[in-house]
Amino acid sequence: MRFWILLIVLAAATLACDLSVGGPTPPGSPIPVSTEAAGELTTLWSAAATTIPKGGEVSVTLTEAQLTSFVALRLQDQPDAPLKDIQVFLRDGKIQLFGNAQAGNVKTTALVVIGVSVTESGSVLFKAEKADFGPLPVPSALLDSLSTTLNEAFTGNIGSTATGLKVTGLLIADGQMAITGVFTR
């Protein structure tokens, strides 16, 4: 009888605590986060935007370490961000965001795969193609909402009237993203 009581108490204690469930594995080795790498990204982008004259061509190559650091440091200021400990992988023409997610008391790893393309007007277009949050189903409406959020967040940064950059090409492979374009400002 004591065994059953102990088992019930242990089961109740487990339910009261956070529950970690299996989720996807990262698509690569962990990427270190550093303020230096985030600063490199900012400096690279600022230098291109301020030194290239109107009509001048620009080519910028960003790395996983720079993007991971930039995004991770930005998310530190957002305590209710859906992903924590984020890693940005650049593989096979896609951006893959990997991190830890929590819904209520359920914790899991998460992977979001984002396709990136360039519109005829020279803007960058993001499309959340797939999301894996372990055992939790991801409705297509959430993917659409994520795509909209990404596009709104980056409208003022890449290929927009704010920077005067008309993106002419974008390539993602082997841990790097190469962006080419022409300044129209």
C-alpha positions as CSV (number, residue, x, y, z in Angstrom):
1,M,0.0,0.0,0.0
2,R,2.8,2.4,0.8
3,F,4.3,1.8,-2.6
4,W,1.1,3.0,-4.3
5,I,0.8,6.1,-2.2
6,L,4.4,6.9,-2.9
7,L,3.8,6.4,-6.6
8,I,0.8,8.6,-6.6
9,V,2.6,11.4,-4.7
10,L,5.5,11.2,-7.2
11,A,3.1,11.4,-10.1
12,A,1.3,14.4,-8.7
13,A,4.6,16.1,-8.0
14,T,5.7,15.5,-11.6
15,L,2.5,17.0,-13.0
16,A,2.8,20.1,-10.8
17,C,6.3,20.8,-12.1
18,D,7.3,21.9,-15.6
19,L,7.1,19.1,-18.1
20,S,9.8,18.8,-20.7
21,V,8.9,17.0,-23.9
22,G,11.0,15.9,-26.8
23,G,11.2,18.2,-29.8
24,P,13.4,18.6,-32.9
25,T,17.2,18.5,-32.7
26,P,19.3,21.5,-33.9
27,P,20.4,21.4,-37.6
28,G,24.0,22.0,-36.6
29,S,26.5,22.5,-33.7
30,P,25.7,25.3,-31.2
31,I,26.5,28.8,-32.4
32,P,28.2,31.0,-29.8
33,V,26.5,34.3,-29.0
34,S,28.8,37.4,-28.7
35,T,28.3,41.1,-28.7
36,E,31.3,41.3,-31.1
37,A,29.5,39.2,-33.8
38,A,26.3,41.2,-33.4
39,G,28.4,44.4,-33.7
40,E,30.0,43.1,-36.9
41,L,26.6,42.7,-38.5
42,T,25.5,46.2,-37.5
43,T,28.8,47.7,-38.7
44,L,28.7,45.8,-42.0
45,W,25.2,46.9,-42.7
46,S,25.8,50.6,-41.6
47,A,29.0,50.9,-43.6
48,A,27.3,49.6,-46.8
49,A,24.3,51.9,-46.3
50,T,26.5,55.0,-45.7
51,T,29.4,54.6,-48.1
52,I,27.9,53.3,-51.3
53,P,26.6,56.1,-53.5
54,K,23.3,56.2,-55.4
55,G,23.3,53.6,-58.1
56,G,26.2,51.8,-56.5
57,E,26.2,48.1,-56.1
58,V,26.6,46.4,-52.7
59,S,27.4,42.8,-51.7
60,V,27.2,41.9,-48.0
61,T,27.8,38.4,-46.6
62,L,26.3,37.6,-43.2
63,T,27.2,34.6,-41.0
64,E,25.3,32.3,-38.7
65,A,27.3,33.7,-35.7
66,Q,26.5,37.3,-36.6
67,L,22.8,36.7,-37.1
68,T,22.5,34.4,-34.1
69,S,24.2,37.0,-31.9
70,F,22.2,39.9,-33.3
71,V,18.8,38.1,-32.8
72,A,19.7,36.6,-29.4
73,L,20.8,39.9,-28.0
74,R,17.6,41.6,-29.3
75,L,15.4,38.9,-27.8
76,Q,17.0,39.4,-24.3
77,D,14.9,42.6,-24.1
78,Q,11.7,40.6,-24.8
79,P,10.9,38.3,-21.8
80,D,7.8,36.9,-23.5
81,A,9.5,36.0,-26.8
82,P,8.2,32.6,-28.0
83,L,11.7,31.2,-28.5
84,K,14.6,31.4,-26.1
85,D,18.3,30.5,-26.6
86,I,17.8,31.1,-30.3
87,Q,20.2,29.8,-32.9
88,V,20.0,31.0,-36.6
89,F,21.2,28.4,-39.1
90,L,21.7,29.2,-42.8
91,R,21.4,26.0,-44.7
92,D,20.1,24.8,-48.1
93,G,18.6,28.1,-49.1
94,K,16.6,28.5,-45.9
95,I,16.8,30.3,-42.6
96,Q,16.3,27.8,-39.7
97,L,15.5,29.2,-36.3
98,F,16.1,26.7,-33.5
99,G,15.5,27.4,-29.8
100,N,13.7,26.5,-26.6
101,A,9.9,27.1,-26.5
102,Q,7.4,27.0,-23.6
103,A,3.6,26.8,-23.7
104,G,2.3,26.9,-20.1
105,N,4.2,24.3,-18.2
106,V,5.3,22.4,-21.3
107,K,8.8,23.0,-22.5
108,T,10.3,21.7,-25.8
109,T,12.8,22.6,-28.4
110,A,11.4,24.2,-31.6
111,L,12.6,24.6,-35.2
112,V,11.1,27.0,-37.7
113,V,12.1,26.8,-41.3
114,I,11.8,30.1,-43.3
115,G,12.1,30.5,-47.0
116,V,13.5,33.7,-48.3
117,S,13.0,35.3,-51.7
118,V,13.4,38.6,-53.5
119,T,10.4,40.4,-55.0
120,E,10.4,42.2,-58.4
121,S,10.5,45.5,-56.5
122,G,13.7,44.5,-54.7
123,S,12.3,43.7,-51.3
124,V,13.1,40.6,-49.3
125,L,10.1,38.3,-48.6
126,F,10.1,35.8,-45.7
127,K,7.7,32.8,-45.7
128,A,7.5,30.4,-42.6
129,E,7.3,27.1,-44.4
130,K,7.5,24.7,-41.5
131,A,7.5,24.7,-37.7
132,D,8.2,21.8,-35.3
133,F,7.3,22.4,-31.6
134,G,7.7,18.8,-30.5
135,P,4.3,17.2,-29.8
136,L,2.4,20.4,-30.3
137,P,0.7,20.8,-33.7
138,V,1.4,24.1,-35.6
139,P,-1.6,25.4,-37.5
140,S,-1.0,27.0,-40.9
141,A,-2.6,30.2,-39.6
142,L,0.3,30.5,-37.1
143,L,2.8,30.0,-40.0
144,D,1.1,32.7,-41.9
145,S,1.1,35.0,-38.9
146,L,4.8,34.4,-38.4
147,S,5.5,35.2,-42.0
148,T,3.6,38.5,-41.7
149,T,5.5,39.4,-38.5
150,L,8.9,38.7,-40.1
151,N,8.0,40.7,-43.2
152,E,6.8,43.6,-41.2
153,A,9.9,43.5,-38.9
154,F,12.3,43.5,-41.8
155,T,10.5,45.9,-44.1
156,G,12.5,48.8,-42.6
157,N,15.8,47.0,-42.7
158,I,16.5,45.1,-45.9
159,G,15.4,46.1,-49.4
160,S,13.1,49.0,-48.5
161,T,12.7,52.7,-49.0
162,A,14.2,53.2,-45.5
163,T,17.6,52.1,-46.6
164,G,17.2,52.8,-50.3
165,L,18.5,49.3,-51.2
166,K,16.9,47.4,-54.0
167,V,17.9,43.8,-53.4
168,T,18.9,42.0,-56.7
169,G,20.0,38.7,-55.2
170,L,20.0,36.6,-52.1
171,L,21.8,33.3,-51.6
172,I,21.8,31.1,-48.4
173,A,24.2,28.2,-48.2
174,D,26.9,26.7,-45.9
175,G,26.3,29.0,-42.9
176,Q,26.2,32.3,-44.8
177,M,23.7,34.6,-46.4
178,A,24.9,36.8,-49.3
179,I,22.8,39.8,-50.2
180,T,23.5,41.8,-53.3
181,G,21.7,45.0,-54.4
182,V,21.8,48.5,-55.7
183,F,21.3,51.7,-53.7
184,T,18.5,53.9,-55.1
185,R,18.6,56.7,-52.5
